[in-house]
Amino acid sequence: MKLSGAAVAAPTFGPAIVTAFGVDIPILALALSVIGLVLARFIAPPPLRKLTFRQEVALTALLLIILFLIVTGEFPIIGGGHPIGAGMAVMWGIGLGFSGMLAIEFFGNRAMAMLRAAFGKDASGAE
């Protein structure tokens, strides 16, 4: 009996990873994480600081940008330059959806601390 050398490939709907502008984008992981973020934003408890509708939309858009960077592995420290898997991407999406404002404030505080350190100011702002 002779075995053929051809392997049967499973049918796919499209590429698993698309490269755009030099960035590898895992399509399924990104789509699932965006769905997780949007659904978590709807069911999350109201924030302590009341936001207007425009601020809510801006916060969600900012979280989507951060989520894109995390899923593609372009966010510092997370992913190490490689796209993350679908399971971890969903967890990041849900986590950012629930604690979006806290995450943005944390990143902002870290950026301000970096700028203060770069320009020689202490934490109180005095020289």
The first five atom37 places (N, CA, C, CB, O) and aatype in JSON, in Angstrom:
{
  "aatype": [12, 11, 10, 15, 7, 0, 0, 19, 0, 0, 14, 16, 13, 7, 14, 0, 9, 19, 16, 0, 13, 7, 19, 3, 9, 14, 9, 10, 0, 10, 0, 10, 15, 19, 9, 7, 10, 19, 10, 0, 1, 13, 9, 0, 14, 14, 14, 10, 1, 11, 10, 16, 13, 1, 5, 6, 19, 0, 10, 16, 0, 10, 10, 10, 9, 9, 10, 13, 10, 9, 19, 16, 7, 6, 13, 14, 9, 9, 7, 7, 7, 8, 14, 9, 7, 0, 7, 12, 0, 19, 12, 17, 7, 9, 7, 10, 7, 13, 15, 7, 12, 10, 0, 9, 6, 13, 13, 7, 2, 1, 0, 12, 0, 12, 10, 1, 0, 0, 13, 7, 11, 3, 0, 15, 7, 0, 6],
  "atom_mask": [
    [1, 1, 1, 1, 1],
    [1, 1, 1, 1, 1],
    [1, 1, 1, 1, 1],
    [1, 1, 1, 1, 1],
    [1, 1, 1, 0, 1],
    [1, 1, 1, 1, 1],
    [1, 1, 1, 1, 1],
    [1, 1, 1, 1, 1],
    [1, 1, 1, 1, 1],
    [1, 1, 1, 1, 1],
    [1, 1, 1, 1, 1],
    [1, 1, 1, 1, 1],
    [1, 1, 1, 1, 1],
    [1, 1, 1, 0, 1],
    [1, 1, 1, 1, 1],
    [1, 1, 1, 1, 1],
    [1, 1, 1, 1, 1],
    [1, 1, 1, 1, 1],
    [1, 1, 1, 1, 1],
    [1, 1, 1, 1, 1],
    [1, 1, 1, 1, 1],
    [1, 1, 1, 0, 1],
    [1, 1, 1, 1, 1],
    [1, 1, 1, 1, 1],
    [1, 1, 1, 1, 1],
    [1, 1, 1, 1, 1],
    [1, 1, 1, 1, 1],
    [1, 1, 1, 1, 1],
    [1, 1, 1, 1, 1],
    [1, 1, 1, 1, 1],
    [1, 1, 1, 1, 1],
    [1, 1, 1, 1, 1],
    [1, 1, 1, 1, 1],
    [1, 1, 1, 1, 1],
    [1, 1, 1, 1, 1],
    [1, 1, 1, 0, 1],
    [1, 1, 1, 1, 1],
    [1, 1, 1, 1, 1],
    [1, 1, 1, 1, 1],
    [1, 1, 1, 1, 1],
    [1, 1, 1, 1, 1],
    [1, 1, 1, 1, 1],
    [1, 1, 1, 1, 1],
    [1, 1, 1, 1, 1],
    [1, 1, 1, 1, 1],
    [1, 1, 1, 1, 1],
    [1, 1, 1, 1, 1],
    [1, 1, 1, 1, 1],
    [1, 1, 1, 1, 1],
    [1, 1, 1, 1, 1],
    [1, 1, 1, 1, 1],
    [1, 1, 1, 1, 1],
    [1, 1, 1, 1, 1],
    [1, 1, 1, 1, 1],
    [1, 1, 1, 1, 1],
    [1, 1, 1, 1, 1],
    [1, 1, 1, 1, 1],
    [1, 1, 1, 1, 1],
    [1, 1, 1, 1, 1],
    [1, 1, 1, 1, 1],
    [1, 1, 1, 1, 1],
    [1, 1, 1, 1, 1],
    [1, 1, 1, 1, 1],
    [1, 1, 1, 1, 1],
    [1, 1, 1, 1, 1],
    [1, 1, 1, 1, 1],
    [1, 1, 1, 1, 1],
    [1, 1, 1, 1, 1],
    [1, 1, 1, 1, 1],
    [1, 1, 1, 1, 1],
    [1, 1, 1, 1, 1],
    [1, 1, 1, 1, 1],
    [1, 1, 1, 0, 1],
    [1, 1, 1, 1, 1],
    [1, 1, 1, 1, 1],
    [1, 1, 1, 1, 1],
    [1, 1, 1, 1, 1],
    [1, 1, 1, 1, 1],
    [1, 1, 1, 0, 1],
    [1, 1, 1, 0, 1],
    [1, 1, 1, 0, 1],
    [1, 1, 1, 1, 1],
    [1, 1, 1, 1, 1],
    [1, 1, 1, 1, 1],
    [1, 1, 1, 0, 1],
    [1, 1, 1, 1, 1],
    [1, 1, 1, 0, 1],
    [1, 1, 1, 1, 1],
    [1, 1, 1, 1, 1],
    [1, 1, 1, 1, 1],
    [1, 1, 1, 1, 1],
    [1, 1, 1, 1, 1],
    [1, 1, 1, 0, 1],
    [1, 1, 1, 1, 1],
    [1, 1, 1, 0, 1],
    [1, 1, 1, 1, 1],
    [1, 1, 1, 0, 1],
    [1, 1, 1, 1, 1],
    [1, 1, 1, 1, 1],
    [1, 1, 1, 0, 1],
    [1, 1, 1, 1, 1],
    [1, 1, 1, 1, 1],
    [1, 1, 1, 1, 1],
    [1, 1, 1, 1, 1],
    [1, 1, 1, 1, 1],
    [1, 1, 1, 1, 1],
    [1, 1, 1, 1, 1],
    [1, 1, 1, 0, 1],
    [1, 1, 1, 1, 1],
    [1, 1, 1, 1, 1],
    [1, 1, 1, 1, 1],
    [1, 1, 1, 1, 1],
    [1, 1, 1, 1, 1],
    [1, 1, 1, 1, 1],
    [1, 1, 1, 1, 1],
    [1, 1, 1, 1, 1],
    [1, 1, 1, 1, 1],
    [1, 1, 1, 1, 1],
    [1, 1, 1, 1, 1],
    [1, 1, 1, 0, 1],
    [1, 1, 1, 1, 1],
    [1, 1, 1, 1, 1],
    [1, 1, 1, 1, 1],
    [1, 1, 1, 1, 1],
    [1, 1, 1, 0, 1],
    [1, 1, 1, 1, 1],
    [1, 1, 1, 1, 1]
  ],
  "atom_positions": [
    [[0.84, -1.16, 0.0], [0.0, 0.0, 0.0], [0.89, 1.23, 0.0], [-0.96, -0.01, 1.21], [1.85, 1.33, 0.77]],
    [[0.58, 2.17, -0.86], [1.35, 3.38, -1.0], [0.62, 4.55, -0.35], [1.62, 3.69, -2.47], [-0.56, 4.76, -0.6]],
    [[1.32, 5.3, 0.49], [0.74, 6.48, 1.12], [1.09, 7.71, 0.31], [1.23, 6.63, 2.58], [2.22, 7.87, -0.14]],
    [[0.11, 8.55, 0.13], [0.39, 9.77, -0.61], [1.06, 10.78, 0.31], [-0.9, 10.36, -1.22], [0.84, 10.76, 1.52]],
    [[1.86, 11.64, -0.24], [2.6, 12.63, 0.54], [1.83, 13.91, 0.78], [0.0, 0.0, 0.0], [2.31, 14.79, 1.5]],
    [[0.65, 14.04, 0.21], [-0.11, 15.27, 0.36], [-0.88, 15.27, 1.68], [-1.09, 15.46, -0.83], [-1.54, 14.29, 2.03]],
    [[-0.78, 16.36, 2.4], [-1.52, 16.5, 3.65], [-2.82, 17.23, 3.37], [-0.68, 17.25, 4.71], [-2.88, 18.13, 2.53]],
    [[-3.85, 16.85, 4.08], [-5.14, 17.5, 3.92], [-5.17, 18.72, 4.85], [-6.33, 16.52, 4.24], [-4.98, 18.59, 6.06]],
    [[-5.39, 19.88, 4.27], [-5.43, 21.11, 5.06], [-6.87, 21.38, 5.49], [-4.86, 22.31, 4.24], [-7.82, 21.18, 4.72]],
    [[-7.01, 21.83, 6.7], [-8.33, 22.2, 7.2], [-8.77, 23.5, 6.53], [-8.33, 22.35, 8.75], [-7.95, 24.4, 6.34]],
    [[-10.04, 23.59, 6.17], [-10.5, 24.83, 5.53], [-10.45, 26.0, 6.51], [-11.93, 24.65, 4.99], [-10.72, 25.84, 7.7]],
    [[-10.11, 27.16, 6.02], [-10.05, 28.36, 6.84], [-10.87, 29.46, 6.18], [-8.58, 28.82, 7.06], [-11.15, 29.42, 4.98]],
    [[-11.25, 30.45, 6.99], [-12.0, 31.58, 6.46], [-11.09, 32.7, 5.99], [-12.96, 32.1, 7.5], [-11.51, 33.55, 5.22]],
    [[-9.89, 32.7, 6.45], [-8.95, 33.74, 6.08], [-7.67, 33.59, 6.87], [0.0, 0.0, 0.0], [-7.53, 32.64, 7.65]],
    [[-6.76, 34.5, 6.69], [-5.48, 34.38, 7.42], [-5.65, 34.61, 8.92], [-4.46, 35.38, 6.86], [-6.49, 35.41, 9.34]],
    [[-4.87, 33.9, 9.71], [-4.93, 34.05, 11.16], [-4.28, 35.36, 11.59], [-4.25, 32.87, 11.86], [-4.73, 36.01, 12.53]],
    [[-3.23, 35.74, 10.89], [-2.51, 36.98, 11.21], [-2.34, 37.79, 9.93], [-1.12, 36.69, 11.87], [-1.9, 37.27, 8.91]],
    [[-2.7, 39.04, 10.0], [-2.54, 39.96, 8.88], [-1.46, 40.95, 9.25], [-3.89, 40.69, 8.52], [-1.45, 41.46, 10.38]],
    [[-0.56, 41.24, 8.35], [0.48, 42.22, 8.6], [0.12, 43.52, 7.88], [1.87, 41.7, 8.13], [-0.05, 43.55, 6.66]],
    [[-0.01, 44.59, 8.65], [-0.31, 45.9, 8.1], [0.67, 46.91, 8.69], [-1.8, 46.32, 8.4], [0.81, 47.01, 9.91]],
    [[1.34, 47.64, 7.84], [2.32, 48.65, 8.24], [3.41, 48.05, 9.12], [1.63, 49.8, 8.97], [3.92, 48.72, 10.02]],
    [[3.76, 46.8, 8.87], [4.82, 46.14, 9.62], [4.4, 45.59, 10.97], [0.0, 0.0, 0.0], [5.25, 45.14, 11.74]],
    [[3.1, 45.61, 11.28], [2.59, 45.11, 12.55], [1.77, 43.85, 12.28], [1.72, 46.19, 13.28], [0.87, 43.86, 11.45]],
    [[2.09, 42.76, 13.0], [1.32, 41.52, 12.88], [0.05, 41.65, 13.71], [2.15, 40.29, 13.34], [0.11, 41.89, 14.92]],
    [[-1.1, 41.5, 13.07], [-2.4, 41.68, 13.74], [-3.12, 40.34, 13.74], [-3.26, 42.78, 13.04], [-3.54, 39.86, 12.69]],
    [[-3.28, 39.73, 14.94], [-4.06, 38.48, 15.01], [-5.55, 38.81, 14.97], [-3.71, 37.68, 16.31], [-6.1, 39.36, 15.92]],
    [[-6.2, 38.47, 13.87], [-7.56, 38.89, 13.61], [-8.54, 38.37, 14.67], [-7.99, 38.43, 12.23], [-9.31, 39.14, 15.23]],
    [[-8.53, 37.06, 14.94], [-9.48, 36.48, 15.9], [-9.25, 37.04, 17.3], [-9.36, 34.95, 15.91], [-10.21, 37.41, 17.98]],
    [[-8.0, 37.11, 17.74], [-7.7, 37.63, 19.07], [-8.15, 39.08, 19.2], [-6.2, 37.51, 19.37], [-8.72, 39.46, 20.22]],
    [[-7.91, 39.88, 18.18], [-8.3, 41.29, 18.23], [-9.83, 41.43, 18.25], [-7.72, 42.06, 17.03], [-10.36, 42.22, 19.03]],
    [[-10.51, 40.68, 17.41], [-11.97, 40.77, 17.36], [-12.6, 40.34, 18.7], [-12.52, 39.9, 16.22], [-13.49, 41.02, 19.2]],
    [[-12.14, 39.23, 19.27], [-12.69, 38.77, 20.53], [-12.38, 39.73, 21.68], [-12.16, 37.39, 20.86], [-13.21, 39.93, 22.56]],
    [[-11.19, 40.31, 21.67], [-10.84, 41.25, 22.74], [-11.66, 42.53, 22.65], [-9.34, 41.58, 22.7], [-12.05, 43.09, 23.67]],
    [[-11.92, 43.0, 21.44], [-12.75, 44.2, 21.26], [-14.18, 43.92, 21.74], [-12.76, 44.65, 19.78], [-14.8, 44.77, 22.39]],
    [[-14.71, 42.75, 21.41], [-16.05, 42.38, 21.88], [-16.07, 42.33, 23.41], [-16.49, 41.01, 21.28], [-17.01, 42.83, 24.03]],
    [[-15.04, 41.73, 24.01], [-14.95, 41.68, 25.46], [-14.89, 43.06, 26.09], [0.0, 0.0, 0.0], [-15.54, 43.3, 27.1]],
    [[-14.12, 43.97, 25.49], [-14.01, 45.33, 26.02], [-15.35, 46.05, 25.95], [-12.94, 46.12, 25.25], [-15.77, 46.66, 26.93]],
    [[-16.0, 45.99, 24.81], [-17.27, 46.72, 24.64], [-18.34, 46.16, 25.57], [-17.74, 46.63, 23.17], [-19.07, 46.92, 26.2]],
    [[-18.44, 44.83, 25.67], [-19.44, 44.24, 26.56], [-19.14, 44.56, 28.02], [-19.52, 42.72, 26.37], [-20.06, 44.83, 28.8]],
    [[-17.87, 44.54, 28.4], [-17.51, 44.87, 29.78], [-17.81, 46.33, 30.1], [-16.02, 44.58, 30.03], [-18.19, 46.65, 31.23]],
    [[-17.65, 47.23, 29.12], [-17.97, 48.65, 29.35], [-19.46, 48.82, 29.64], [-17.57, 49.5, 28.12], [-19.84, 49.71, 30.4]],
    [[-20.32, 47.97, 29.03], [-21.75, 48.06, 29.27], [-22.16, 47.55, 30.63], [-22.5, 47.3, 28.21], [-23.06, 48.12, 31.25]],
    [[-21.51, 46.49, 31.13], [-21.96, 45.9, 32.39], [-21.12, 46.33, 33.59], [-21.95, 44.41, 32.27], [-21.42, 45.94, 34.72]],
    [[-20.08, 47.1, 33.37], [-19.24, 47.57, 34.49], [-20.05, 48.52, 35.37], [-17.96, 48.27, 33.96], [-20.9, 49.26, 34.88]],
    [[-19.76, 48.51, 36.68], [-20.45, 49.46, 37.55], [-20.08, 50.9, 37.18], [-20.09, 49.19, 39.03], [-19.0, 51.13, 36.62]],
    [[-20.94, 51.85, 37.48], [-20.64, 53.23, 37.12], [-19.39, 53.73, 37.84], [-21.83, 54.14, 37.44], [-19.16, 53.4, 39.0]],
    [[-18.58, 54.53, 37.15], [-17.35, 55.03, 37.77], [-17.65, 56.05, 38.86], [-16.44, 55.66, 36.72], [-18.74, 56.63, 38.9]],
    [[-16.68, 56.27, 39.73], [-16.83, 57.27, 40.79], [-16.9, 58.67, 40.21], [-15.67, 57.17, 41.79], [-17.65, 59.52, 40.7]],
    [[-16.12, 58.9, 39.16], [-16.15, 60.2, 38.48], [-17.15, 60.1, 37.33], [-14.72, 60.6, 37.96], [-16.98, 59.27, 36.44]],
    [[-18.18, 60.93, 37.35], [-19.21, 60.9, 36.32], [-18.64, 61.48, 35.03], [-20.47, 61.68, 36.76], [-18.07, 62.57, 35.03]],
    [[-18.81, 60.73, 33.93], [-18.32, 61.16, 32.63], [-19.5, 61.48, 31.72], [-17.43, 60.09, 31.99], [-20.55, 60.85, 31.8]],
    [[-19.32, 62.48, 30.86], [-20.35, 62.78, 29.87], [-20.31, 61.7, 28.8], [-20.14, 64.2, 29.24], [-19.39, 60.88, 28.76]],
    [[-21.31, 61.7, 27.92], [-21.35, 60.71, 26.85], [-20.13, 60.82, 25.96], [-22.62, 60.88, 26.02], [-19.54, 59.81, 25.57]],
    [[-19.74, 62.05, 25.62], [-18.55, 62.25, 24.77], [-17.3, 61.75, 25.46], [-18.39, 63.73, 24.4], [-16.42, 61.19, 24.8]],
    [[-17.19, 61.94, 26.77], [-16.03, 61.44, 27.51], [-16.03, 59.91, 27.54], [-16.03, 62.0, 28.94], [-14.97, 59.3, 27.45]],
    [[-17.21, 59.3, 27.68], [-17.32, 57.83, 27.64], [-16.85, 57.29, 26.29], [-18.77, 57.38, 27.93], [-16.12, 56.31, 26.23]],
    [[-17.28, 57.94, 25.21], [-16.87, 57.52, 23.87], [-15.36, 57.69, 23.7], [-17.62, 58.32, 22.78], [-14.7, 56.81, 23.15]],
    [[-14.83, 58.82, 24.17], [-13.39, 59.06, 24.07], [-12.6, 58.04, 24.89], [-13.04, 60.48, 24.52], [-11.56, 57.56, 24.45]],
    [[-13.09, 57.71, 26.09], [-12.42, 56.71, 26.93], [-12.44, 55.34, 26.26], [-13.1, 56.64, 28.3], [-11.43, 54.64, 26.26]],
    [[-13.57, 54.97, 25.68], [-13.66, 53.68, 24.99], [-12.72, 53.65, 23.79], [-15.1, 53.41, 24.55], [-12.07, 52.63, 23.55]],
    [[-12.64, 54.73, 23.04], [-11.73, 54.78, 21.88], [-10.28, 54.67, 22.34], [-11.93, 56.09, 21.08], [-9.48, 53.97, 21.71]],
    [[-9.94, 55.35, 23.42], [-8.58, 55.27, 23.96], [-8.26, 53.85, 24.43], [-8.39, 56.26, 25.11], [-7.16, 53.36, 24.22]],
    [[-9.22, 53.21, 25.07], [-9.04, 51.83, 25.51], [-8.89, 50.88, 24.33], [-10.21, 51.38, 26.38], [-8.12, 49.92, 24.4]],
    [[-9.6, 51.15, 23.23], [-9.45, 50.33, 22.03], [-8.05, 50.46, 21.44], [-10.5, 50.71, 20.99], [-7.48, 49.48, 20.97]],
    [[-7.5, 51.66, 21.46], [-6.14, 51.87, 20.96], [-5.14, 51.11, 21.83], [-5.79, 53.37, 20.94], [-4.26, 50.43, 21.31]],
    [[-5.29, 51.21, 23.14], [-4.39, 50.5, 24.05], [-4.54, 48.99, 23.87], [-4.67, 50.9, 25.52], [-3.55, 48.27, 23.86]],
    [[-5.78, 48.52, 23.72], [-6.02, 47.1, 23.52], [-5.39, 46.61, 22.22], [-7.52, 46.82, 23.51], [-4.84, 45.51, 22.18]],
    [[-5.47, 47.4, 21.16], [-4.83, 47.05, 19.89], [-3.32, 46.87, 20.1], [-5.1, 48.13, 18.81], [-2.74, 45.9, 19.61]],
    [[-2.7, 47.81, 20.82], [-1.27, 47.72, 21.06], [-0.92, 46.49, 21.9], [-0.77, 48.97, 21.75], [0.1, 45.84, 21.65]],
    [[-1.75, 46.16, 22.88], [-1.49, 45.0, 23.72], [-1.63, 43.71, 22.91], [-2.45, 44.98, 24.92], [-0.77, 42.84, 23.0]],
    [[-2.7, 43.58, 22.14], [-2.95, 42.35, 21.38], [-1.88, 42.13, 20.33], [-4.33, 42.39, 20.73], [-1.48, 40.99, 20.09]],
    [[-1.42, 43.18, 19.69], [-0.4, 43.02, 18.65], [1.0, 42.87, 19.23], [-0.43, 44.2, 17.72], [1.94, 42.57, 18.49]],
    [[1.15, 43.06, 20.54], [2.46, 42.91, 21.17], [3.32, 44.15, 21.07], [0.0, 0.0, 0.0], [4.51, 44.09, 21.36]],
    [[2.75, 45.26, 20.67], [3.51, 46.5, 20.51], [3.52, 47.35, 21.77], [2.94, 47.29, 19.38], [4.27, 48.33, 21.84]],
    [[2.71, 47.01, 22.77], [2.68, 47.74, 24.03], [3.92, 47.35, 24.84], [1.37, 47.43, 24.84], [4.26, 46.17, 24.89]],
    [[4.6, 48.31, 25.46], [5.82, 47.97, 26.19], [5.58, 46.89, 27.25], [6.4, 49.22, 26.85], [4.57, 46.93, 27.96]],
    [[6.48, 45.96, 27.36], [6.53, 44.88, 28.34], [5.57, 43.73, 27.99], [6.19, 45.43, 29.71], [5.93, 42.56, 28.16]],
    [[4.36, 44.02, 27.52], [3.36, 42.99, 27.28], [3.54, 42.41, 25.87], [1.92, 43.55, 27.46], [3.53, 43.16, 24.89]],
    [[3.69, 41.11, 25.77], [3.77, 40.44, 24.48], [5.18, 40.34, 23.93], [0.0, 0.0, 0.0], [5.44, 39.47, 23.1]],
    [[6.08, 41.17, 24.35], [7.46, 41.1, 23.88], [7.61, 41.26, 22.38], [0.0, 0.0, 0.0], [8.53, 40.68, 21.8]],
    [[6.74, 42.0, 21.73], [6.85, 42.22, 20.3], [6.13, 41.18, 19.46], [0.0, 0.0, 0.0], [6.14, 41.26, 18.23]],
    [[5.5, 40.19, 20.1], [4.76, 39.15, 19.4], [3.29, 39.24, 19.78], [5.33, 37.74, 19.72], [2.96, 39.57, 20.92]],
    [[2.39, 38.96, 18.82], [0.96, 38.98, 19.16], [0.63, 37.98, 20.26], [0.11, 38.69, 17.91], [1.24, 36.91, 20.35]],
    [[-0.34, 38.33, 21.1], [-0.75, 37.42, 22.16], [-1.9, 36.54, 21.67], [-1.16, 38.21, 23.44], [-2.53, 36.85, 20.66]],
    [[-2.16, 35.46, 22.38], [-3.2, 34.52, 21.99], [-4.6, 35.06, 22.25], [0.0, 0.0, 0.0], [-4.77, 36.08, 22.92]],
    [[-5.58, 34.37, 21.7], [-6.97, 34.82, 21.81], [-7.46, 34.83, 23.25], [-7.87, 33.94, 20.96], [-8.17, 35.76, 23.65]],
    [[-7.11, 33.83, 24.03], [-7.59, 33.77, 25.41], [-7.09, 34.93, 26.24], [0.0, 0.0, 0.0], [-7.86, 35.58, 26.95]],
    [[-5.8, 35.2, 26.15], [-5.23, 36.32, 26.91], [-5.74, 37.65, 26.38], [-3.7, 36.28, 26.86], [-5.93, 38.6, 27.15]],
    [[-5.97, 37.74, 25.09], [-6.49, 38.98, 24.5], [-7.89, 39.28, 25.03], [-6.52, 38.88, 22.96], [-8.21, 40.44, 25.33]],
    [[-8.74, 38.25, 25.16], [-10.08, 38.45, 25.7], [-9.99, 38.92, 27.14], [-10.91, 37.14, 25.61], [-10.73, 39.82, 27.55]],
    [[-9.09, 38.32, 27.92], [-8.94, 38.74, 29.32], [-8.5, 40.19, 29.42], [-7.93, 37.84, 30.04], [-8.99, 40.93, 30.28]],
    [[-7.58, 40.62, 28.56], [-7.16, 42.02, 28.55], [-8.32, 42.93, 28.17], [-5.99, 42.22, 27.58], [-8.5, 43.99, 28.76]],
    [[-9.12, 42.51, 27.18], [-10.27, 43.32, 26.77], [-11.28, 43.5, 27.89], [0.0, 0.0, 0.0], [-11.74, 44.61, 28.15]],
    [[-11.61, 42.4, 28.57], [-12.57, 42.48, 29.67], [-11.99, 43.3, 30.83], [-12.95, 41.07, 30.16], [-12.7, 44.11, 31.43]],
    [[-10.72, 43.08, 31.13], [-10.09, 43.84, 32.22], [-10.07, 45.33, 31.95], [0.0, 0.0, 0.0], [-10.37, 46.12, 32.84]],
    [[-9.71, 45.71, 30.73], [-9.72, 47.14, 30.4], [-11.14, 47.69, 30.37], [-9.03, 47.38, 29.06], [-11.35, 48.85, 30.72]],
    [[-12.1, 46.88, 29.96], [-13.48, 47.34, 29.94], [-14.01, 47.64, 31.32], [0.0, 0.0, 0.0], [-14.75, 48.61, 31.51]],
    [[-13.64, 46.83, 32.3], [-14.11, 47.05, 33.66], [-13.33, 48.15, 34.38], [-14.02, 45.76, 34.45], [-13.91, 48.91, 35.15]],
    [[-12.05, 48.25, 34.13], [-11.23, 49.21, 34.88], [-10.57, 50.22, 33.95], [-10.16, 48.48, 35.71], [-9.4, 50.57, 34.15]],
    [[-11.28, 50.67, 32.96], [-10.72, 51.55, 31.94], [-10.18, 52.86, 32.46], [0.0, 0.0, 0.0], [-9.05, 53.23, 32.14]],
    [[-10.97, 53.57, 33.25], [-10.53, 54.88, 33.75], [-9.35, 54.72, 34.69], [-11.69, 55.59, 34.48], [-8.42, 55.53, 34.65]],
    [[-9.36, 53.68, 35.52], [-8.25, 53.42, 36.42], [-6.97, 53.15, 35.62], [-8.57, 52.23, 37.34], [-5.89, 53.63, 35.99]],
    [[-7.08, 52.37, 34.54], [-5.92, 52.07, 33.72], [-5.36, 53.33, 33.06], [-6.28, 51.03, 32.65], [-4.15, 53.54, 33.03]],
    [[-6.24, 54.17, 32.54], [-5.8, 55.41, 31.88], [-5.12, 56.33, 32.9], [-6.99, 56.13, 31.22], [-4.08, 56.92, 32.6]],
    [[-5.69, 56.45, 34.1], [-5.07, 57.29, 35.13], [-3.71, 56.73, 35.53], [-5.98, 57.39, 36.37], [-2.76, 57.49, 35.76]],
    [[-3.61, 55.41, 35.62], [-2.32, 54.79, 35.96], [-1.27, 55.1, 34.9], [-2.49, 53.26, 36.12], [-0.16, 55.5, 35.24]],
    [[-1.62, 54.92, 33.61], [-0.67, 55.21, 32.53], [-0.29, 56.69, 32.53], [-1.26, 54.82, 31.17], [0.86, 57.03, 32.3]],
    [[-1.27, 57.55, 32.8], [-0.99, 58.99, 32.85], [-0.06, 59.34, 34.0], [0.0, 0.0, 0.0], [0.85, 60.15, 33.82]],
    [[-0.27, 58.75, 35.17], [0.61, 59.0, 36.32], [2.03, 58.52, 36.04], [0.07, 58.32, 37.57], [3.0, 59.18, 36.41]],
    [[2.15, 57.36, 35.39], [3.48, 56.84, 35.06], [4.18, 57.75, 34.05], [3.37, 55.39, 34.5], [5.38, 57.99, 34.16]],
    [[3.43, 58.26, 33.08], [4.02, 59.16, 32.09], [4.47, 60.47, 32.74], [3.01, 59.46, 30.97], [5.54, 60.98, 32.42]],
    [[3.66, 60.99, 33.66], [4.04, 62.22, 34.36], [5.27, 61.99, 35.24], [2.87, 62.74, 35.22], [6.15, 62.85, 35.3]],
    [[5.35, 60.85, 35.91], [6.52, 60.53, 36.73], [7.77, 60.42, 35.86], [6.3, 59.22, 37.51], [8.85, 60.86, 36.26]],
    [[7.62, 59.84, 34.66], [8.76, 59.75, 33.75], [9.22, 61.14, 33.3], [8.38, 58.89, 32.53], [10.42, 61.41, 33.24]],
    [[8.27, 62.01, 33.0], [8.63, 63.37, 32.58], [9.29, 64.15, 33.71], [7.4, 64.12, 32.08], [10.25, 64.89, 33.49]],
    [[8.77, 63.97, 34.93], [9.39, 64.65, 36.08], [10.81, 64.15, 36.29], [8.56, 64.43, 37.36], [11.71, 64.94, 36.57]],
    [[11.01, 62.85, 36.15], [12.35, 62.29, 36.32], [13.28, 62.76, 35.2], [12.29, 60.75, 36.34], [14.47, 63.0, 35.44]],
    [[12.76, 62.88, 34.0], [13.59, 63.3, 32.87], [14.03, 64.76, 33.0], [12.83, 63.11, 31.55], [15.13, 65.12, 32.58]],
    [[13.16, 65.6, 33.6], [13.48, 67.01, 33.72], [13.95, 67.41, 35.11], [12.29, 67.83, 33.35], [14.06, 68.6, 35.4]],
    [[14.24, 66.43, 35.97], [14.85, 66.7, 37.26], [13.93, 67.25, 38.33], [0.0, 0.0, 0.0], [14.41, 67.91, 39.25]],
    [[12.65, 67.02, 38.23], [11.71, 67.49, 39.25], [11.39, 66.35, 40.18], [10.41, 68.06, 38.6], [11.33, 65.19, 39.75]],
    [[11.18, 66.66, 41.46], [10.75, 65.6, 42.39], [9.23, 65.42, 42.29], [11.17, 65.93, 43.86], [8.57, 66.11, 41.52]],
    [[8.69, 64.5, 43.07], [7.27, 64.16, 42.98], [6.37, 65.34, 43.34], [6.97, 63.0, 43.9], [5.24, 65.41, 42.85]],
    [[6.83, 66.27, 44.18], [5.98, 67.4, 44.57], [5.97, 68.5, 43.53], [6.44, 67.96, 45.89], [5.15, 69.41, 43.62]],
    [[6.86, 68.45, 42.55], [6.91, 69.46, 41.51], [7.93, 70.55, 41.8], [0.0, 0.0, 0.0], [8.18, 71.38, 40.93]],
    [[8.53, 70.56, 43.0], [9.55, 71.55, 43.33], [10.89, 71.1, 42.75], [9.65, 71.76, 44.86], [11.12, 69.92, 42.53]],
    [[11.77, 72.08, 42.52], [13.09, 71.75, 41.99], [14.08, 71.47, 43.09], [13.61, 72.86, 41.13], [15.24, 71.18, 42.81]]
  ]
}
